[in-house]
Amino acid sequence: MSEYGGTAVQSSATDAELGALLDYWTAQLAAENAFDADADGLEPWQFDDAGLLAELGRVQRQRSGLAARWLKLLAEAEARQATVRRASLPTAGWLVDGNTHSARSARDEVQLAAGLAAQPVVAQALTSGQVSVEQAQVIVRGLGRLPAELSMTQVAEVAADLVARAADFGPAGLARLVNRAVEVIAPEVAEEADRCAVERLDAEQRRDRYFSWRQDFDGAWLFQGKLGTVAGQQLISVLRSLVAGQSSAAALVGVELSRGQATADALVVLAEHFAGCQSLPTVGGECARVTVNIDYDVLCGKLGTATLINTETGNTDTPITAQEARRIACDAMLLPIVLNGNSEPLDVGREKRLFSSTLRQVPINRDRGCAFPGCDRGPAECEGHHILSWRAGGETSLRNGVLLCTYHHHLVEPDPNAPPDSQWQIQLDAHGDPEFGSPVGRGAPPGQRRWRQHHRYRT
């Protein structure tokens, strides 16, 4: 038994008990005033300045303690794979399925929980409110990058030193301090450690490189990425050379661009240039394409709007102007899709087995990405799945097809050698949208399935 945040936790707690604890602390985090935030019976406006700041500090410490408790429970659930056994979902997927987390924040929290479990000094500091969640995250990440030559005792010393300095340094300062920790803890190996650190940093930068994007609620795209020192400098040099040209071109028509606007336009120039190259590679057997729904009469000049189908993140269609759609159509291949009166794409027959090339546009037009509840993979990362398998006579059609990412495709693919009750089922609701039934008894009363549906079909 271990004491954590004032509550005893049995290491032999059942999955059901652990699930109940996670649900309880989810509710606690969602209603942070439940932990006596107004202990003095005062409304925020009743505090004087000194009292208000003191109360903020007190509640911040209590909030950190709640977060520590949550993360420890999360680490235990991840270690024993409790959510896999109870709900057929990984820990991060279980958080998303509960509608409390985005896919990205769920993955980040599970990763932080595992890191804190390996660093008890930092975990205790978070429990007591000595460090914030953001500070704890920076410290845990930095400790993971220390030289392998350091002993566990030396690593613990670094952790304790960083925790002690948390009152004087924010997350950015702590990140810099952890990089110089070896000079204090083991000065005899500092020079060699510096050389190894540079090589390790280069390897980490190449390993951790990424570029991601997402849409905001207005449909605009937000980009985020990380490149190594050299690769990043190369990209900056190219963009800088294009920025001047963008600013000059805008100035010719009397428009003054900010540096940020000119850089954004430079990125678009790079994309449009590459899209026009004859050697543009394919993804999943298809050329890169932008999919727009527009009425034929509007395309020909009638007043109206078009919609851009989000083939990356699977979010809801985004309205665009007819003028923008016509601009795209100027140098694009047109692929007509015939819709019925309910704006549903007509089914494609059985003459082709695979959902490939133009045939993929049919489920893309409905599903917008992986249809499994909580998944954020876009159509570019998905495959067409036959609800009734091809070998059982299932057609390659919209009513028998659904888009799934590779992971969830493997999860729901029927196994003819396993009992039907132990497998996932897929059906279409009254609107023709897919919904998923878990194996019998998984997260549902005995003898029943729990049916789930992706939020995009409900919003």
C-alpha positions as CSV (number, residue, x, y, z in Angstrom):
1,M,0.0,0.0,0.0
2,S,1.2,3.5,-0.8
3,E,0.1,6.9,0.5
4,Y,-0.5,9.4,-2.3
5,G,-2.3,12.7,-2.0
6,G,-4.0,11.6,1.2
7,T,-5.5,8.5,-0.3
8,A,-4.2,4.9,0.2
9,V,-3.8,3.0,-3.0
10,Q,-3.4,-0.8,-3.0
11,S,-0.9,-2.0,-5.6
12,S,-3.2,-5.0,-6.0
13,A,-6.2,-2.8,-6.7
14,T,-8.5,-4.3,-9.4
15,D,-9.0,-2.8,-12.8
16,A,-12.5,-1.8,-11.8
17,E,-11.3,-0.1,-8.6
18,L,-8.6,1.7,-10.6
19,G,-11.1,2.8,-13.2
20,A,-13.4,4.1,-10.4
21,L,-10.5,6.1,-9.0
22,L,-9.6,7.6,-12.4
23,D,-13.3,8.6,-12.9
24,Y,-13.3,10.2,-9.4
25,W,-10.2,12.2,-10.0
26,T,-11.4,13.2,-13.5
27,A,-14.4,14.8,-11.8
28,Q,-12.2,16.4,-9.2
29,L,-10.0,18.0,-11.9
30,A,-13.0,19.2,-13.8
31,A,-14.4,20.9,-10.7
32,E,-11.3,22.3,-9.0
33,N,-13.3,24.4,-6.6
34,A,-14.3,21.1,-4.9
35,F,-11.0,21.1,-3.1
36,D,-11.8,24.0,-0.8
37,A,-10.8,26.8,-3.1
38,D,-13.1,29.2,-1.3
39,A,-12.2,28.0,2.2
40,D,-12.5,31.5,3.7
41,G,-16.1,31.9,2.3
42,L,-15.0,34.8,0.2
43,E,-15.8,35.6,-3.3
44,P,-12.8,36.6,-5.5
45,W,-13.9,40.2,-5.5
46,Q,-13.9,40.3,-1.7
47,F,-10.1,39.7,-1.4
48,D,-7.7,42.6,-1.2
49,D,-4.7,42.5,-3.6
50,A,-2.4,40.7,-1.1
51,G,-5.1,38.2,-0.1
52,L,-6.0,37.5,-3.7
53,L,-2.4,36.7,-4.7
54,A,-2.1,34.5,-1.6
55,E,-5.2,32.6,-2.5
56,L,-4.0,32.1,-6.0
57,G,-0.8,30.6,-4.7
58,R,-2.7,28.3,-2.4
59,V,-5.1,27.1,-5.0
60,Q,-2.2,26.6,-7.5
61,R,-0.4,24.3,-5.0
62,Q,-3.6,22.3,-4.4
63,R,-4.1,22.1,-8.2
64,S,-0.6,20.7,-8.6
65,G,-1.4,18.1,-5.9
66,L,-4.5,17.0,-7.7
67,A,-2.6,16.8,-11.0
68,A,0.0,14.6,-9.3
69,R,-2.6,12.3,-8.0
70,W,-4.2,12.0,-11.5
71,L,-0.9,11.3,-13.2
72,K,0.1,8.6,-10.7
73,L,-3.2,6.8,-11.3
74,L,-2.7,7.3,-15.0
75,A,0.7,5.7,-14.8
76,E,-0.6,2.7,-12.9
77,A,-3.4,2.2,-15.5
78,E,-0.8,2.4,-18.3
79,A,1.6,0.0,-16.6
80,R,-1.0,-2.7,-16.1
81,Q,-2.9,-1.9,-19.4
82,A,-6.1,-1.7,-17.4
83,T,-8.1,0.2,-20.1
84,V,-7.1,-2.4,-22.7
85,R,-8.6,-5.2,-20.6
86,R,-11.7,-3.2,-19.5
87,A,-12.6,-1.2,-22.6
88,S,-10.4,-2.6,-25.5
89,L,-8.7,0.8,-25.7
90,P,-5.2,2.0,-24.9
91,T,-4.9,4.5,-22.0
92,A,-4.7,7.5,-24.3
93,G,-7.6,6.2,-26.4
94,W,-9.7,5.7,-23.2
95,L,-9.1,9.4,-22.3
96,V,-10.2,10.5,-25.7
97,D,-13.3,8.2,-25.6
98,G,-14.3,9.9,-22.4
99,N,-14.5,13.2,-24.3
100,T,-12.1,14.9,-21.8
101,H,-9.0,15.0,-23.9
102,S,-7.9,15.6,-27.5
103,A,-5.7,12.8,-29.0
104,R,-2.6,14.9,-28.6
105,S,-3.2,16.0,-25.0
106,A,-4.0,12.4,-24.0
107,R,-0.7,11.1,-25.5
108,D,1.2,13.9,-23.7
109,E,-0.4,13.1,-20.3
110,V,0.3,9.4,-20.5
111,Q,3.9,10.1,-21.4
112,L,4.3,12.5,-18.5
113,A,2.7,10.1,-16.1
114,A,5.1,7.4,-17.1
115,G,8.1,9.8,-16.7
116,L,7.0,10.9,-13.3
117,A,6.6,7.3,-12.1
118,A,10.3,6.9,-12.8
119,Q,11.3,10.1,-11.0
120,P,9.8,10.0,-7.5
121,V,11.6,13.2,-6.3
122,V,9.8,15.2,-9.0
123,A,6.5,13.4,-8.4
124,Q,6.6,14.3,-4.7
125,A,7.5,17.9,-5.5
126,L,4.4,18.1,-7.8
127,T,2.3,16.5,-5.1
128,S,3.3,19.1,-2.5
129,G,2.9,22.0,-5.0
130,Q,6.6,22.8,-5.1
131,V,6.6,22.6,-8.9
132,S,3.9,23.1,-11.5
133,V,2.9,20.5,-14.1
134,E,4.8,22.4,-16.7
135,Q,8.0,22.6,-14.6
136,A,7.7,18.9,-13.8
137,Q,7.4,18.1,-17.5
138,V,10.5,20.0,-18.3
139,I,12.5,18.4,-15.4
140,V,11.4,14.9,-16.4
141,R,12.3,15.5,-20.0
142,G,15.7,16.8,-19.0
143,L,16.5,14.0,-16.7
144,G,15.9,11.6,-19.5
145,R,18.6,13.2,-21.5
146,L,21.4,13.0,-18.9
147,P,24.5,10.9,-19.8
148,A,24.1,7.2,-19.3
149,E,27.4,7.3,-17.3
150,L,25.6,8.9,-14.3
151,S,24.5,6.7,-11.5
152,M,20.9,6.6,-10.2
153,T,22.2,8.5,-7.2
154,Q,23.6,11.2,-9.3
155,V,20.5,11.5,-11.4
156,A,18.5,11.8,-8.1
157,E,20.8,14.6,-7.0
158,V,20.2,16.5,-10.3
159,A,16.4,16.0,-9.8
160,A,16.6,17.3,-6.2
161,D,18.7,20.3,-7.2
162,L,16.3,21.2,-10.0
163,V,13.3,20.9,-7.8
164,A,15.0,23.1,-5.2
165,R,15.5,25.8,-7.9
166,A,12.0,25.7,-9.2
167,A,11.0,28.7,-7.0
168,D,13.6,30.8,-8.8
169,F,13.4,29.5,-12.4
170,G,10.5,28.9,-14.7
171,P,10.3,26.0,-17.2
172,A,12.7,27.7,-19.7
173,G,15.3,28.3,-17.0
174,L,15.0,24.8,-15.7
175,A,15.5,23.4,-19.2
176,R,18.8,25.4,-19.4
177,L,19.9,24.3,-16.0
178,V,19.5,20.6,-16.6
179,N,21.8,20.9,-19.6
180,R,24.6,22.1,-17.3
181,A,23.9,19.7,-14.4
182,V,26.8,17.4,-15.2
183,E,29.3,20.2,-14.5
184,V,28.0,20.4,-10.9
185,I,27.3,16.7,-10.2
186,A,30.3,15.1,-12.0
187,P,32.8,17.8,-13.1
188,E,35.5,15.1,-13.8
189,V,33.5,13.9,-16.8
190,A,32.1,17.3,-17.9
191,E,34.3,17.8,-20.9
192,E,33.6,14.4,-22.4
193,A,30.0,14.7,-21.5
194,D,29.8,18.0,-23.4
195,R,31.1,16.3,-26.6
196,C,28.7,13.4,-26.1
197,A,25.9,15.9,-25.4
198,V,26.4,17.6,-28.7
199,E,26.4,14.3,-30.5
200,R,23.4,13.1,-28.5
201,L,21.5,16.3,-29.2
202,D,22.1,16.0,-32.9
203,A,20.8,12.4,-32.9
204,E,17.8,13.5,-30.8
205,Q,17.0,16.3,-33.2
206,R,17.0,14.0,-36.1
207,R,14.9,11.4,-34.2
208,D,12.5,14.0,-32.8
209,R,12.0,16.0,-36.0
210,Y,8.3,16.5,-36.9
211,F,5.9,18.7,-38.6
212,S,2.2,18.7,-37.7
213,W,-0.9,20.7,-38.5
214,R,-4.5,21.1,-37.3
215,Q,-7.5,23.3,-38.0
216,D,-8.9,25.9,-35.6
217,F,-12.7,26.3,-35.2
218,D,-12.8,28.7,-38.1
219,G,-11.2,26.3,-40.5
220,A,-7.8,28.0,-40.7
221,W,-4.7,25.9,-40.4
222,L,-2.2,26.0,-37.6
223,F,1.2,24.5,-38.1
224,Q,3.8,23.4,-35.6
225,G,7.1,21.6,-36.1
226,K,10.7,20.9,-35.0
227,L,13.7,20.5,-37.3
228,G,17.3,19.9,-36.5
229,T,19.8,22.8,-36.5
230,V,21.1,22.4,-40.0
231,A,17.8,21.4,-41.7
232,G,16.0,24.2,-40.0
233,Q,18.5,26.7,-41.2
234,Q,18.2,25.5,-44.7
235,L,14.4,26.0,-44.7
236,I,14.8,29.4,-43.2
237,S,17.3,30.4,-45.8
238,V,14.9,29.4,-48.6
239,L,11.9,31.1,-47.0
240,R,13.9,34.3,-46.4
241,S,14.8,34.4,-50.1
242,L,11.1,34.1,-51.0
243,V,9.8,36.6,-48.4
244,A,11.4,39.5,-50.2
245,G,9.8,38.6,-53.4
246,Q,6.4,38.3,-51.8
247,S,6.7,41.7,-50.2
248,S,7.8,43.2,-53.4
249,A,4.9,41.7,-55.4
250,A,2.4,42.9,-52.8
251,A,3.9,46.4,-52.9
252,L,3.2,46.6,-56.6
253,V,-0.5,46.6,-55.9
254,G,-0.2,48.9,-52.9
255,V,-0.4,46.2,-50.2
256,E,2.0,46.2,-47.3
257,L,2.7,42.7,-45.8
258,S,3.9,42.1,-42.3
259,R,6.9,39.8,-42.0
260,G,4.6,37.0,-40.8
261,Q,2.2,37.4,-43.7
262,A,5.1,37.4,-46.2
263,T,6.6,34.2,-44.7
264,A,3.2,32.5,-44.8
265,D,2.8,33.4,-48.4
266,A,6.3,32.1,-49.1
267,L,5.3,28.7,-47.7
268,V,2.3,28.6,-50.0
269,V,4.6,29.4,-52.9
270,L,6.8,26.4,-52.0
271,A,3.7,24.1,-51.9
272,E,2.3,25.4,-55.2
273,H,5.6,25.0,-56.9
274,F,6.0,21.4,-55.8
275,A,2.4,20.6,-56.6
276,G,3.0,21.7,-60.2
277,C,6.0,19.4,-60.6
278,Q,5.4,16.4,-62.8
279,S,7.3,14.1,-60.4
280,L,4.9,14.8,-57.5
281,P,4.8,11.5,-55.5
282,T,1.6,9.7,-54.6
283,V,0.1,8.9,-51.2
284,G,-1.7,5.5,-51.0
285,G,-1.6,5.2,-54.8
286,E,-3.2,8.6,-55.3
287,C,-1.8,12.0,-56.3
288,A,-2.0,14.7,-53.7
289,R,-5.4,16.4,-54.2
290,V,-7.6,19.0,-52.6
291,T,-11.3,17.9,-52.6
292,V,-14.0,20.6,-53.0
293,N,-17.7,20.1,-53.1
294,I,-19.4,22.7,-55.3
295,D,-22.7,22.8,-57.1
296,Y,-22.2,22.8,-60.9
297,D,-24.2,25.9,-61.4
298,V,-22.2,27.8,-58.8
299,L,-19.0,26.6,-60.5
300,C,-20.3,28.0,-63.7
301,G,-21.0,31.4,-62.1
302,K,-24.2,31.2,-60.0
303,L,-24.0,32.9,-56.6
304,G,-23.2,30.5,-53.8
305,T,-20.4,28.9,-51.8
306,A,-18.4,25.7,-51.9
307,T,-17.1,23.4,-49.2
308,L,-13.6,22.1,-48.7
309,I,-13.5,18.5,-47.6
310,N,-10.9,18.1,-44.9
311,T,-9.0,15.0,-46.1
312,E,-6.2,15.3,-43.5
313,T,-7.8,15.7,-40.0
314,G,-11.3,14.5,-40.8
315,N,-12.9,17.6,-39.3
316,T,-16.2,19.0,-40.5
317,D,-16.4,20.6,-44.0
318,T,-15.1,24.2,-44.2
319,P,-17.1,26.7,-46.3
320,I,-15.0,28.5,-48.9
321,T,-15.9,31.1,-51.5
322,A,-17.0,30.1,-54.9
323,Q,-14.3,32.3,-56.3
324,E,-11.6,30.3,-54.4
325,A,-13.2,27.1,-55.7
326,R,-13.1,28.3,-59.3
327,R,-9.4,29.3,-58.8
328,I,-8.6,25.8,-57.7
329,A,-10.6,24.4,-60.7
330,C,-8.6,26.4,-63.2
331,D,-5.6,24.0,-63.2
332,A,-7.1,21.0,-61.4
333,M,-8.6,17.7,-62.6
334,L,-12.3,17.6,-61.9
335,L,-13.8,14.4,-60.5
336,P,-17.6,14.5,-60.4
337,I,-19.4,12.6,-57.7
338,V,-23.2,12.2,-58.2
339,L,-25.2,12.8,-55.1
340,N,-28.8,11.8,-54.4
341,G,-31.4,14.1,-52.9
342,N,-30.0,13.6,-49.4
343,S,-26.6,14.7,-50.5
344,E,-25.3,11.2,-50.1
345,P,-22.8,9.9,-52.7
346,L,-24.2,7.0,-54.7
347,D,-22.8,3.5,-54.0
348,V,-20.1,2.0,-56.3
349,G,-20.7,-1.5,-57.5
350,R,-18.9,-4.7,-56.8
351,E,-16.7,-4.7,-59.9
352,K,-13.7,-3.5,-57.8
353,R,-12.7,-5.0,-54.4
354,L,-10.4,-2.3,-53.1
355,F,-11.3,1.2,-52.1
356,S,-8.6,2.9,-54.2
357,S,-8.1,5.9,-56.4
358,T,-11.4,7.6,-57.3
359,L,-13.4,5.0,-55.4
360,R,-11.9,6.2,-52.1
361,Q,-13.6,9.6,-52.6
362,V,-17.0,8.0,-51.7
363,P,-16.2,7.0,-48.1
364,I,-14.0,10.1,-47.7
365,N,-16.9,12.3,-48.6
366,R,-18.8,10.8,-45.6
367,D,-16.2,9.8,-43.0
368,R,-13.6,12.6,-43.3
369,G,-11.0,10.3,-41.7
370,C,-10.8,7.3,-39.4
371,A,-14.4,6.6,-38.3
372,F,-13.4,4.8,-35.0
373,P,-14.6,6.9,-32.0
374,G,-11.9,9.3,-30.8
375,C,-9.4,8.7,-33.6
376,D,-7.9,11.9,-35.2
377,R,-6.3,10.3,-38.3
378,G,-7.2,11.9,-41.5
379,P,-8.2,10.1,-44.8
380,A,-4.6,10.2,-46.1
381,E,-3.7,7.8,-43.3
382,C,-6.7,5.5,-43.7
383,E,-7.8,2.4,-45.6
384,G,-11.2,1.3,-46.8
385,H,-12.7,-1.5,-44.7
386,H,-15.6,-3.8,-45.8
387,I,-18.1,-4.0,-43.0
388,L,-19.3,-7.3,-44.4
389,S,-16.0,-8.8,-45.6
390,W,-15.4,-9.3,-49.3
391,R,-14.9,-13.0,-48.9
392,A,-18.4,-13.2,-47.3
393,G,-20.0,-11.5,-50.3
394,G,-19.7,-7.9,-49.1
395,E,-19.8,-5.2,-51.8
396,T,-17.3,-2.4,-52.3
397,S,-19.9,0.3,-51.7
398,L,-20.5,3.2,-49.3
399,R,-23.1,1.2,-47.3
400,N,-20.6,-1.6,-46.8
401,G,-17.4,0.6,-46.4
402,V,-15.8,2.6,-43.7
403,L,-12.5,4.5,-43.5
404,L,-10.2,3.2,-40.7
405,C,-6.6,4.0,-39.9
406,T,-4.2,1.0,-39.9
407,Y,-4.4,0.5,-36.2
408,H,-8.2,0.4,-35.9
409,H,-8.4,-1.5,-39.2
410,H,-6.5,-4.3,-37.5
411,L,-8.6,-3.9,-34.4
412,V,-12.0,-4.5,-36.0
413,E,-11.0,-6.8,-38.9
414,P,-13.1,-10.0,-38.4
415,D,-11.3,-13.1,-37.3
416,P,-13.2,-16.1,-38.8
417,N,-11.6,-18.4,-36.2
418,A,-12.7,-16.4,-33.1
419,P,-16.2,-16.3,-31.5
420,P,-18.3,-13.4,-32.9
421,D,-19.0,-12.1,-29.4
422,S,-15.3,-11.5,-28.8
423,Q,-14.9,-9.2,-31.8
424,W,-15.9,-5.6,-32.7
425,Q,-19.0,-5.1,-34.9
426,I,-19.8,-2.1,-37.2
427,Q,-23.2,-1.0,-38.3
428,L,-24.8,2.0,-39.9
429,D,-27.2,4.2,-37.9
430,A,-30.5,5.6,-39.3
431,H,-28.5,8.4,-41.1
432,G,-26.1,5.9,-42.7
433,D,-23.2,6.8,-40.5
434,P,-21.0,4.1,-39.0
435,E,-21.1,3.1,-35.3
436,F,-18.9,0.6,-33.5
437,G,-19.9,-2.1,-31.0
438,S,-17.3,-3.3,-28.5
439,P,-16.8,-7.1,-27.8
440,V,-19.6,-8.4,-25.7
441,G,-19.2,-7.5,-22.0
442,R,-16.3,-5.0,-22.6
443,G,-17.5,-1.8,-20.9
444,A,-21.1,-3.0,-21.1
445,P,-23.5,-5.2,-19.1
446,P,-23.0,-8.9,-19.5
447,G,-24.2,-10.2,-22.8
448,Q,-24.4,-6.7,-24.4
449,R,-22.2,-4.5,-26.5
450,R,-21.4,-0.9,-25.9
451,W,-22.0,1.1,-29.1
452,R,-19.9,4.2,-29.8
453,Q,-19.8,6.7,-32.6
454,H,-17.2,9.3,-33.7
455,H,-18.1,12.8,-32.6
456,R,-18.0,14.1,-36.2
457,Y,-21.2,12.3,-37.0
458,R,-22.9,13.9,-34.0
459,T,-21.8,17.5,-34.5
